[in-house]
């Protein structure tokens, strides 16, 4: 997943004149990566920190919700 995000960021840097839908799709993908990275970093502190135990599942749920949004952004409903 990280590799796909890096490739998309590189492509975005080379061709900045992309349609608005692609910008939204990339922004949501970046938010998903941020949530999952933060959850991975917090997972190391779950045993010691009560706040980490509270925030970790919220980050996972947020990432899952954003994945649902990402699916609908990628669908092409009209021909």
Secondary structure, 3 states (H helix, E strand, C coil): CHHHHHHHHHHHHHCCCCCHHHHHHHHHHHHHHHHHHHHHHHHHHCCCCHHHHHHHHHHHHHHHHHHHHHHHHHCCCCC
